């Protein structure tokens, strides 16, 4: 997509920016209040810097951060989860964006509990919203952990996010609610949207609810994908909700490994090894063993992605000749490639840089740790 400096951003672009900014504290350890304040300041700076090309957004709920380690107001934590909502008038109608952060790259718990706990699937616990076409929807234990954590977050003034969304739709008839997130947030945002509908007993009367996930791993099984599609159908080509960044559709970089999880993980051959023969043989052996591990972990479960739209950078960034270069490709294709494609990288430079630094550092630091933890997972007894 073309750059949009000094021109108005589409609703999809604005929602993507608000999604991205939920990650502004992802490389920081601080009190929960200070982590929340950092995200609030990043959002407010974005709004000020882009006045005139975006709607009149203001923070309506949160930001709220949580840590599995506790909530001592004086203790320093990484945020396992970060969630906020912003509201505006868009094209004359009220709009609410619910934005959630992806994996906190410096938090091993986030990687293990909300990303890699995929051996066990659990029944979808939030009801079918009146749709009877999916007999047994299931989600990964990781997704279930993340959704429960988000639903437990509470804004001191407005309560939990599900009750807040319900109240907002009643107070703003004809409004639109958009659930959005990247990476882990790309799995949690469509799932949280479905949970909100389920807890409401069905679709919100008089409101349009959309999702805008990006780089999301697959949350659940085929029945979960069917349940999702019943409430969030992919938009028609050429419609206002469609286009290069469509609503209700996981936006996927063709060279991003993360969205292949957990339905089609294949590291071997994903990038082009231009190193010497010894390095090529060593990497082939390493990646083949990791592929085997991944398929062994998910082989007894069926995962099916929600609707997705694929893009590819031009030219694609896929060549490497060192292990450091391989890690760099993973991070670049998972992070910076997205705001560049969406056409908003100029507005998100600081947050993208923070996410990239932390992710590259932790991909390397935790590689052995994550592999060992994955090996320790065993299938449930049949």
PyMOL commands that set and color helices and strands:
alter all, ss='L'
color gray80, all
select helices_A, chain A and resi 11-21+32-49+108-115+141-152+161-171+184-200+222-231+258-260+277-298+323-334+336-342+345-347+349-365+367-376
alter helices_A, ss='H'
color red, helices_A
select strands_A, chain A and resi 58-66+81-90+93-100+121-123+138-140+154-155+159-160+176-182+208-214+250-253+272-273+308-311+319-320
alter strands_A, ss='S'
color yellow, strands_A
deselect
rebuild
show_as cartoon
